[in-house]
Amino acid sequence: MKSAVETLNPTRVRLSIEVPFEELKDSLDAAYKKINQQVTVKGFRKGKIPARVIDQRFGRGAVLEEAVNDALPKFYTDAVNEAELNVLGQPEVDITELKDGETLNFTAEVDVRPTIEIPDYSGIEVEVDAVEVGEEDVDKAVEELRERFASTAPVERAAEEGDVVTLDLEAKVDGEVLEDGVASGVSYTIGSGELLDGIDDAVKGLEAGGEATFASELKGGSAAGKEAEVTVKVTQVAKRELPELDDDFAQLASEFDTLEELRADSRKRLENMKQFDQATQAQERVLEKLLELVEVPVPEKLLEEEINTRKHNLEHHQLGQMGLDLEKYLEIQGKTAEEFDTETKEAAVKGIKTQFVLDELVNREKLNVNQEELTEHLMRRAASSGMSPDQFAQAVVEGGQVPMLVGEVARGKALAAVVEAATVKDTNGEVVDLDDDEDETGAETSTEAAASEEETPEAETPKAEAAASEEKNEA
């Protein structure tokens, strides 16, 4: 076999492959054997039909076609390995010449990872928000905790803002009561916005036993998005009572003995959260600067597939779970279809570029992933997906996506190395030490957000990685 490589553009090549006919012998034998098992010829036992009879009855062309289809993947893979190509996805194969007994010539066009030159990135400088926690922040955190420990007491008066009311609901569309449009004993805090639009105005001013009817667009269920006539009956009005902010509250709501200790702990938690946000912000901004330094051509077919995947995941996973379609989602977001397409394409381009650049850094710096790092990452991904670690691990293994997780961890380490080399200052001009934060986050937040959608393991493999990890012998 002989092969030659022609570079069509920075992300696509054409392989021209010449195969001497004698190298097709094994595939020809396999083709005759396969056809033997599929056909019946009078006078011959199944599987024992001579090759010449198969040629006469079914044509030599059918045998050649079967043999070539069997042989192409191997010759393509050999040519890819010989040229040391890093291919993406499946090739477009064209048989240019097939002479029985003489030769097989074919071409294969395929996307390849572009060659990327990463310049010195040690001069990257970014600014992030300062970690500042004021008294008002602590007050808000303690007040939110206080709200969680509020109690309710029934009152004999009209419902007011902030009251907890118990409701019976009935929804009609076109005069017909919906099968899933009836609910009893629903607890609702007036002003929380957790139920239907218009319900607050409907129930305020009603006492227990009071009833009102209002129109509202249904957010979910069998008639999601439709205008409904909703009848609401108040069966109880209760007033929320907040506990006093004192040492007794601290003992009730926490492991601390005094309110002062509780406030100090709240301050520390807020600082930790802001430090985490600061580290994430640093990663995102360093990544942006890094991508600005590197010229990264993006394969057109890969980009098209990535855009389609992102749209599919949004429409059939995220929006589907919320009972929305794309049109309604865009209306809520205040975006046009053109704006959505532009944003989706920009996100897809960034995701692919991010993966290419960080993968190049992984290779250049010879970064490896150990079992402990992989396990920690798996635990985090399982938690974010709402699955148990065992369930997530099983889904990953069954989906053949362990290399995908390894790649995520490795890219996280690559980004961490870039962040470490960069200068990060806060808005006060102070240099930020991110060592501890990077240990906690694994520098993975930005790479995951840019390269994939946060879905279940089956839905989230980045196209660039999935394509690169496909079996090269599938032509």
N, C-alpha and C positions, 0 to 999 in steps of 0.2 A: 504493500500500500504506500502511495505517495500523497502528500498533502501540502497545500500552500495556503497562507493566510493573507487576505487583503483587508486593510483597514478602511472601512467605509466612512466612519466618523469616530470621534473619541469614545463612543459607547457602543459601536456595532462593527462586527467583522463578518467577512464572508470566507468560509473554508471551501477550498476546491480539492476534492478527494478522488484519486484514481485507484481502483481496486482491480488487480489481476484476477481473471476469472477463476483460477485455481483456488484462490482464497475464499471462494463462495462454496466450496465443496461441502463443508459441514452444514451450511444452511440449506443447500440443495437436498442433502440427505434428510435433513429434518423436515423439509417441505414435502418430499415424497412420503415420508412416514406419517405426517399429519393428514395428508390427503387420503392415504390408504385407510386411515381410521374413520374417515368421514363418508366415503363413497362405497358403493356396491357394484361389482361387475360380475355378470353371470359367468359361471365357470371357474371363478376364483374365490378362495376363502377371503373373508374380510381381513385386511391387513397383509395379505400376501399377493397383492396385485403388482406385477412387474412394472418397472419404471416406464418401459416403452409403451405398455398398454395405457398407462395413465396419460402419457404424452399424446397417444392417438385418440383416446376417448375424450379427454378434458383439455387438451392443448398444452404445449410446452410453456405458453405464456402464463398460464395460471400457476404453474410450478415456479417459474422465474419470479413472478410477483410475490408469492409467498416467501421465497428464499430471500429476496431483496429486503422485504419488510422485516424479516428476522435478522438480517445481517447489518442493516443500516445503523442501529443504535451502537453496536460494537465498534464499527469503523469510525463513526462520529466521535465516540468517546476516546478512541485511540488518537484521533487527530487533535482533539482538544487537549489531551494530556501531553502529546508531543509538542504542541505549541505553547504549553503552559498558560492556557487561557483561564481566566476566572469568569465563567459564563453566568448569565442571569436568565432564567426561564428556559423555555423550549425553543429549539431552532426551527426555522422555516426551510424545509428540505426540498430541493428540486433535482430530479434525476435528469442529467443532461445527456447521458449516453448509456445504453445498455445493449451490448452485442453478445449474443449467446455464444459461449465458448471463448470469448475474447476479453471483454473488459466491462467494468461498471464505473461510470463517472457520475459524481453528483456534487452539488454545492449545498452548503448549510449556512444560512445567515442567522446570527444570534447576537443578542445584546451581551456586552461584557462590562465588568466594572471598569470605570475609567481610571487611568493613572493619575494619582493625586500627589502633588508636591505640597507638603506642609511647611511653611516657613517658620522662623523663630517666633514663638508666641509668648515668650517670657516678658515682652513689653506690654502685654494687655493690661489695661487699667479700667476698672469699673467702679461705679458708685452705687451703694445700696442704702436702704433706709437704716437709720440709727435705731438701736434697741433702747427705747425709752418707755417706761411705764409710769404714768402719773397717778395721783390719788384718784382722779376721776375714773381711770381704768379699773383700779381696784374696787372702787365703789360700785361700778357697773357689774363686775364679776360677782361680788358678794350679793348684790341685789338679784342677779339671775339665780344664784343659789337659793336665796330667800324665796323667790317665786316658786321654785321646785318644791319647797316645803310648806307652801300655802295650804290652808284647809278651807273647806266650804261649809257654810251653814245655811239651811233653807230660810227664806224670808217671804213674808206675805206682802209683796209690793210688786210694782211693775219692774220689768227687767231693765237694767241700765248697762252702759258700757263697762266691760270688765267682769260682769256677772257670769256665772256658769249656769246655763240653762239645759234642761233635759227636754229633748224634742222628739216628736213623731213626724215623719216626713212622707209625703206622697207626691210623685212626679208624674205628670201626664204630658204626652206628646200627641198632638192632633186629637186631643180629647180622650185618648186611650191611656189607662194607667199602665206604666211599664212594669214588666215582670220583676226587674231588678230596681224598680223605682220606689219601693216601699221600705221604710226603716223605722224602728221603734226604739225608744230609750237612748237616743243619740245624745251624748254629752258634748256641749259646745260652749266655748268661751267667747262671748260677744266682743268683736273687735280683733279676733285672732286671724281672721281671713282664711281659716282652714276648711271651710265648707264652700257653699255656693255664693256667687256674687249676688248681692241684694238681700242676703239673709239677715244681715245686721239690722238694716232699716226695718225689716219685716217684724223682727222679734222685739226690738226695743220698744218699751211702752206696754208690752203684753204681760199680764199676770198669769199665774198658773191656771190652765184651762182656756186661755186665750188662743185664738187661731187667726192666721193671716194667709193670704195667697199672693205670690209674686212671680214674675217671669225671670228666668235665668238660663244661661247657656250651660248645659251639662258638661262637666269636665272629664267624665269617664263613664264606663258602662256601655250597655248596648246601644244607647243613643248619644254617645259622646259627640259634642260639637253642635247638637241640635238645641233649639229653643224649647224650653219646657215650662209648663205651668206647675208651680210647686206650691203645695199646701203644707203649712207648718203649724203644728200645735204645740204649745208650751205646756209641759206637764209639771215642771218644777222650776223655780227660780232660786238660785243659791248665791250668796255673797262670798267672795273670796276674802279670806282673812290671813294676813301675813304675820309670821312670828316676829316678836321683838328682836331687834339686833342687839344681842347681849351675849354673855358667856354661855347662858343656857342654850341659845341657838347654835353657838359654835360646837357645843358638846352633842347637840342633836344632829347637826349636819356634817360633822367631821370627826376626826380622831383627836382634835385639839380641845384643850380645856378652856381657852379664852378666845374672845373675839379678836384680840390683837394677834394671837398666833395664827388664827384662820386668815386674817388679812395678809400677814407676812407670807403664808403659804400661797395665797392667791397671787400675790405679787411675783413670787418665784415662778409659779406656773406660767404667768403671762410673759415673763422674761424668757422662759424656755421656748414658748410658742413663737415669740418675736425673733428669737435667735434661729429657730428652725426656718421661719419665713425668710429671714435674712440670708441664710445659707442657700435656700432654694432660689432666691432672687439673684444671688451671686452666680450660681450655676447657670441660670438662664441668660444673664447678661454677658458672662464670659463666653458662653456658647455662641451668642449672637456675634460677638467680636471675632471669635475664631472663624466662624463661617464667612465673615467679611474678608478675612485674610486669604481664604482659599478659593481657587477657581474650581468649581465642581460641575462638570457637565452631567445632565440628567437624561437617562435613556427615555425616549418618548413613549415606548410601549409600557415600560415599567411605571412611568408617571400616570399614564392612562389607567392602568390597572389599580394603582394606589388610589387615585381619585374615585374610581368606581367602588372600590372596597370601602372607602370612608363614607360615601353616600349610602351604600347598602347597609352598613352598620348603623348609621344614624336613623335611617328610615325603618329598618326592620327589627332593630334591637332597642335602641334608646327611645325613639318616638313611638314605636309599637307598644312598648310597655306603658307609655303614658296615654295611650289612646289618641295620639295625634298623627296627622299626616304631614308631609313636608310643606304643603301649602299653608296649613294652619300654623305650623311652627314658624315659618317665615313671617307670617302676619304678626305673631306674638313678638318676634324679634325685631320687627320693623325693618326687614330687609327685603330687597328684590331678589328674584331668582338669579339675576346677573351678579349681584353682590355676593350671594351665597356661593356661586360657582367660582368666583374670583378668590374668595377666602379659602375655599376648599382646595383649590389648586395651589395657592401659596403655602398652605399648611402641608400639603403632600410634598411639594418641592423641598420645603424645609426638613421634613421628616427623612426624606431620601438622602439629602445632602448631609444631614447630621449623622446618619448611619454610616455613609461612605467615609466621612472624615474621621469619625471615632474608630471605625474598624481599621482604617489605615494607621491610626495611632496605636491601636492594640498590637498590630503586626510589627510596627516600627519599634515599639518599646518592649515587645515580647511579653505582654501581660498575660498571665495565666489566672484561671479561676479554680480555687480549691473547693473541696466538698463543703466545708463550713460556710464559705461565702455563698455557694449555691443554695444551701439549705436555708440560710437566713433570708435570702432573696425570695425563695419559694414561700416562706412563711409570710412575708410582707405582701406578696402578690395574692396569696390565698385570702388574707384578711381583707384586702381591698376589693376582692371579687365576691365576698360574702360566702365563700366556700370554706370547708374545713381543710387543714393542710393535707390530710390524706386524700380527700376528694380532689383537690386541686392537683396534687402530685399524680394521681391516677389519670386525670384528664390530660395532663401534660405528656405523660408517658404514652398513653393510648393514641394521642394525636401526633406522636413523634416530634414533640416540640421542646425536648430537653436542650437541643442545640440553640433554640431561640432564647431560652432562659440564660444559658451560658453566655450568649452574645450580649444580652442586656447587662449582665453583671460586668462583663469585660469592658463594655462601652462606658459603664458607670465609673470604672476605675480609670479609664482613659480621660474622661472629663475631670475627674478628681485631680489627676496629675496636672491638667491645664490650669485648673482653678488654683492649685497650690503654687504654680509658677507665676500666676497673675498677681497684680496689686489690687487689692480690694479695700476701698475706703468707704466709710459711712458718710451721711450727709453733714456730719460735724467735722469731717476731715480726718477722722481717726482711722488708722489702719485696722482692719478687721481680721482677727485670727479665726479661721474657719476649721481648724484641725478637728476639734471636738465635734462640730456640726457635721463635717463630712463623714466622720466615723459613724454617726447616727443615721444619716440619710443614705449613705453609700453612693452619693452623687448620682442617684438614679432618676430623680424626679424629672429633670429636664429631658433626659434622653428618652424616657418612656413616653412622656407627653408629646415629644416631637415625632417619634418614630412609630407610634401605634395608638390605637384607641384602647381605652380602658374597658375591655370586655372580658368575657370568659376566655380561657386559653384557646378554644377553637376559633375564636373570632378575632384575635388580636395580633396574629403574626404579621409583622411588617412585610410588605411585598418584596422589598429589596432582599431581606433576609430569607424569606420563604423561597424566592426564586433562586437564590444562590445555593440553597441547600437541597434543591431538587436533584434527583439522580441524573447524572450527566448522560447516562446511557438511554434515557427516554427520548427518542427522536420521533 
